[in-house]
Amino acid sequence: MGLGNLHLISTSFAGSKFVSMIPYWMSRTQLLLGDEPIEKLMGSHVLVVGLGGVGGICAEMIARSGVGKMTIVDADTVDLSNGNRQIPALHSTAGKLKAEVMAARLRDINPELDLTVLPTYMEKEKAAELVQSAPYDFIVDCIDTLSPKVMLLKACVEAGIPVVSSLGAGGKLDPSLVTIAPLEESKECTLARYVRKRLHKQGIYKGITVVYSPEKIDPEKVIVTEKAYPKKSLIGTISYMPAIFGCQCASVVIRALIQPEKEA
């Protein structure tokens, strides 16, 4: 039997031994966190919407943490121009659905993962339906178009489900400026400003954690083109910045899920 199929044996404080249901591949996480936080992760359900440069790595980090149930959403296909920054983008996956590529990858990381794959566009009219479709413990917004992004965030706040949102990673180079903060405290980020404005019109001012960078974007690195549809423009990107945003989003989720239960 390969080591990957073995389950760890844990020792109780009384000295007696019992078989833990934590799989061997999670042993290093177990060493860091302990059994109870791992079991919380294994019992959690996380929704990740958008599987591009930020969402792909975010979904992978959440799966690698041991989260036992996930739903991933993206209708886009891999384009070779994604290859500089997106986890699902390889020459061998060009033209394939990102959701299907990521599903195969996540199941290879954790064969026991309970995974729902939705290769569909996040239409703003269906945001509330998606949010209410399952008892999610946390939702991650990695959508890069404004209207569905805002409607997903609105649905999360109204449903009382914790959410973290990735703001603009494009056009930025300095990883030391990437910040986790409440949306209302974000600054020097064009996407954050647009999101806040739209949400304020919906009466929403608080309740959303974001990952953003205040680094200023060189306007010469942005081009307006129909090829960007449904967005209006394309912006230059570097390999590591979307991944850093994605890892920061995953950290928000994971650290929240392993928090001790608050006493009533």
C-alpha positions as CSV (number, residue, x, y, z in Angstrom):
1,M,0.0,0.0,0.0
2,G,1.4,3.4,-0.9
3,L,1.9,6.0,1.8
4,G,-0.5,8.3,0.1
5,N,-3.3,5.9,1.1
6,L,-2.4,5.6,4.7
7,H,-4.2,7.5,7.5
8,L,-2.3,9.0,10.4
9,I,-2.3,7.5,13.9
10,S,-2.7,10.2,16.6
11,T,-2.0,9.9,20.3
12,S,-4.4,11.2,22.9
13,F,-3.3,13.0,26.0
14,A,-4.1,9.8,28.0
15,G,-1.5,7.9,26.0
16,S,-4.0,5.7,24.1
17,K,-3.9,5.7,20.3
18,F,-6.7,6.1,17.8
19,V,-6.9,6.2,14.1
20,S,-7.4,9.7,12.7
21,M,-9.4,10.2,9.6
22,I,-7.0,12.8,8.4
23,P,-5.3,11.5,5.3
24,Y,-1.5,11.2,5.0
25,W,-1.1,13.9,2.3
26,M,-2.4,16.5,4.9
27,S,0.1,15.4,7.6
28,R,2.2,18.7,7.3
29,T,-0.9,20.8,7.7
30,Q,-1.9,18.7,10.6
31,L,1.5,19.2,12.2
32,L,1.0,23.0,11.9
33,L,-2.7,23.3,12.9
34,G,-3.6,20.2,14.9
35,D,-6.5,17.8,14.4
36,E,-9.5,20.0,15.3
37,P,-8.8,22.8,12.8
38,I,-8.1,20.2,10.1
39,E,-11.5,18.5,10.8
40,K,-13.2,21.9,10.5
41,L,-11.6,22.4,7.1
42,M,-12.6,18.9,6.0
43,G,-16.2,19.7,7.1
44,S,-16.4,23.0,5.3
45,H,-18.0,24.0,1.9
46,V,-16.4,26.9,-0.1
47,L,-17.6,28.4,-3.3
48,V,-15.1,30.0,-5.7
49,V,-16.5,32.1,-8.5
50,G,-14.0,32.8,-11.3
51,L,-11.0,30.5,-12.1
52,G,-8.6,32.8,-13.8
53,G,-5.3,34.1,-12.6
54,V,-6.6,34.8,-9.1
55,G,-9.4,32.2,-8.7
56,G,-7.4,29.2,-10.1
57,I,-4.6,29.5,-7.5
58,C,-7.1,30.4,-4.8
59,A,-9.2,27.3,-5.5
60,E,-6.1,25.2,-5.4
61,M,-4.8,26.6,-2.1
62,I,-8.2,26.0,-0.6
63,A,-8.3,22.4,-1.8
64,R,-4.7,21.8,-0.6
65,S,-5.7,23.1,2.9
66,G,-8.1,20.2,3.2
67,V,-11.4,21.8,2.7
68,G,-13.7,18.9,2.0
69,K,-16.4,20.3,-0.2
70,M,-16.0,22.9,-2.9
71,T,-18.1,24.5,-5.7
72,I,-16.2,26.1,-8.6
73,V,-17.8,28.4,-11.2
74,D,-16.4,29.6,-14.5
75,A,-17.6,29.2,-18.1
76,D,-14.4,30.5,-19.8
77,T,-12.0,28.4,-21.8
78,V,-8.3,28.5,-21.7
79,D,-6.6,30.9,-24.1
80,L,-2.8,30.8,-24.7
81,S,-2.7,34.4,-23.6
82,N,-3.6,33.1,-20.1
83,G,-0.4,31.1,-19.9
84,N,1.6,33.8,-18.2
85,R,-0.4,33.7,-15.0
86,Q,-3.2,31.2,-14.8
87,I,-3.0,27.8,-13.2
88,P,-5.3,26.0,-15.7
89,A,-3.5,27.5,-18.7
90,L,-1.1,25.1,-20.5
91,H,-0.5,24.5,-24.2
92,S,-2.1,21.1,-23.6
93,T,-5.3,22.7,-22.1
94,A,-5.8,25.5,-24.7
95,G,-9.5,25.6,-25.7
96,K,-10.7,23.5,-22.7
97,L,-13.0,24.8,-20.0
98,K,-11.1,26.2,-17.1
99,A,-13.7,24.7,-14.7
100,E,-13.0,21.2,-16.1
101,V,-9.3,21.6,-16.1
102,M,-9.4,22.9,-12.5
103,A,-11.8,20.1,-11.5
104,A,-9.3,17.4,-12.7
105,R,-6.5,19.2,-10.9
106,L,-8.4,19.6,-7.6
107,R,-9.5,15.9,-7.6
108,D,-5.9,14.8,-8.2
109,I,-4.9,16.8,-5.2
110,N,-7.7,15.4,-3.0
111,P,-9.4,12.3,-4.5
112,E,-12.0,12.5,-1.6
113,L,-13.0,16.1,-2.4
114,D,-16.7,16.6,-2.8
115,L,-16.6,18.9,-5.8
116,T,-19.4,20.6,-7.7
117,V,-18.4,22.0,-11.1
118,L,-20.5,24.8,-12.7
119,P,-19.1,25.7,-16.2
120,T,-21.4,28.7,-16.4
121,Y,-21.1,32.5,-16.6
122,M,-21.9,34.3,-13.4
123,E,-24.9,36.3,-14.6
124,K,-25.9,39.1,-12.3
125,E,-29.5,38.0,-12.3
126,K,-28.5,34.6,-10.9
127,A,-26.2,35.7,-8.1
128,A,-28.7,35.3,-5.3
129,E,-29.8,31.9,-6.6
130,L,-26.2,30.7,-6.6
131,V,-25.4,32.0,-3.1
132,Q,-28.6,30.3,-1.8
133,S,-28.0,27.0,-3.7
134,A,-26.1,25.4,-0.8
135,P,-25.1,26.1,2.8
136,Y,-21.7,27.6,2.0
137,D,-19.3,28.4,4.8
138,F,-17.4,30.9,2.8
139,I,-17.5,32.4,-0.7
140,V,-14.7,33.8,-2.8
141,D,-15.3,36.4,-5.5
142,C,-12.7,36.3,-8.3
143,I,-14.9,37.7,-11.0
144,D,-13.3,40.3,-13.2
145,T,-16.4,42.0,-14.6
146,L,-18.1,44.6,-12.6
147,S,-21.9,43.9,-12.7
148,P,-21.8,40.2,-11.8
149,K,-19.1,40.9,-9.2
150,V,-21.2,43.5,-7.4
151,M,-24.4,41.4,-7.5
152,L,-22.5,38.4,-6.1
153,L,-21.1,40.5,-3.3
154,K,-24.6,42.0,-2.6
155,A,-26.1,38.5,-2.5
156,C,-23.4,37.3,0.0
157,V,-24.0,40.2,2.4
158,E,-27.8,39.8,2.2
159,A,-27.5,36.1,2.9
160,G,-25.0,36.6,5.8
161,I,-22.3,34.4,4.2
162,P,-18.7,35.5,4.7
163,V,-17.1,36.6,1.5
164,V,-13.7,37.7,0.3
165,S,-13.3,39.6,-3.0
166,S,-10.3,40.0,-5.2
167,L,-9.9,43.5,-6.7
168,G,-7.6,44.5,-9.5
169,A,-4.3,42.6,-9.8
170,G,-3.6,43.6,-13.4
171,G,-1.1,46.3,-14.2
172,K,0.7,45.9,-10.8
173,L,4.2,44.6,-10.0
174,D,4.9,45.2,-6.3
175,P,3.8,42.2,-4.1
176,S,4.6,44.0,-0.9
177,L,1.7,46.3,-1.5
178,V,-1.0,43.6,-1.7
179,T,-3.3,44.2,1.2
180,I,-6.2,42.5,3.0
181,A,-8.8,45.0,4.3
182,P,-12.5,45.8,4.6
183,L,-13.8,47.1,1.3
184,E,-14.5,50.5,2.8
185,E,-10.9,50.9,3.8
186,S,-9.4,50.1,0.3
187,K,-7.8,53.0,-1.5
188,E,-6.1,53.9,-4.8
189,C,-7.8,51.0,-6.6
190,T,-10.1,51.8,-9.5
191,L,-12.1,48.6,-9.3
192,A,-12.6,49.1,-5.6
193,R,-14.0,52.5,-6.2
194,Y,-16.4,51.2,-8.8
195,V,-17.5,48.3,-6.6
196,R,-18.1,50.6,-3.6
197,K,-20.1,53.0,-5.6
198,R,-22.4,50.3,-7.0
199,L,-22.8,48.7,-3.6
200,H,-23.6,52.0,-1.9
201,K,-26.5,52.4,-4.3
202,Q,-27.7,49.1,-3.0
203,G,-27.4,50.3,0.6
204,I,-24.4,48.1,1.3
205,Y,-21.4,49.8,3.1
206,K,-19.8,47.0,5.2
207,G,-19.4,43.3,5.4
208,I,-16.9,42.6,2.6
209,T,-13.2,41.7,3.0
210,V,-11.1,42.5,-0.1
211,V,-7.6,41.8,-1.4
212,Y,-6.3,44.8,-3.2
213,S,-3.2,46.9,-4.0
214,P,-2.9,50.6,-3.9
215,E,-0.1,50.5,-6.5
216,K,-0.8,52.9,-9.3
217,I,-1.3,51.6,-12.8
218,D,0.5,53.0,-15.8
219,P,-2.3,53.9,-18.3
220,E,0.0,53.0,-21.1
221,K,-0.3,49.4,-20.0
222,V,-4.0,49.3,-20.7
223,I,-5.6,49.0,-24.1
224,V,-9.3,49.4,-25.0
225,T,-10.3,46.7,-27.4
226,E,-13.4,44.6,-28.3
227,K,-11.3,41.5,-27.8
228,A,-11.6,42.1,-24.0
229,Y,-15.4,41.4,-24.1
230,P,-17.3,41.4,-21.8
231,K,-14.8,43.8,-20.3
232,K,-13.9,47.0,-22.1
233,S,-10.1,46.8,-21.9
234,L,-7.1,44.6,-21.6
235,I,-4.4,45.3,-19.0
236,G,-0.8,44.0,-18.8
237,T,-0.1,41.3,-16.2
238,I,2.9,39.5,-14.6
239,S,3.0,35.9,-13.6
240,Y,3.2,36.3,-9.8
241,M,0.7,39.1,-8.9
242,P,-2.6,37.2,-9.6
243,A,-1.2,34.2,-7.7
244,I,-0.4,36.4,-4.7
245,F,-3.9,37.9,-4.8
246,G,-5.3,34.3,-4.9
247,C,-3.2,33.1,-2.1
248,Q,-4.2,36.0,0.1
249,C,-7.9,35.3,-0.7
250,A,-7.4,31.7,0.3
251,S,-5.7,32.7,3.5
252,V,-8.7,34.8,4.5
253,V,-11.0,31.8,3.9
254,I,-8.8,29.2,5.6
255,R,-7.9,31.3,8.7
256,A,-11.6,32.1,9.2
257,L,-12.7,28.5,8.9
258,I,-10.2,27.3,11.5
259,Q,-11.1,29.9,14.1
260,P,-12.4,28.4,17.4
261,E,-16.1,28.5,17.9
262,K,-17.2,31.6,19.8
263,E,-18.9,30.9,23.1
264,A,-22.6,31.9,23.3
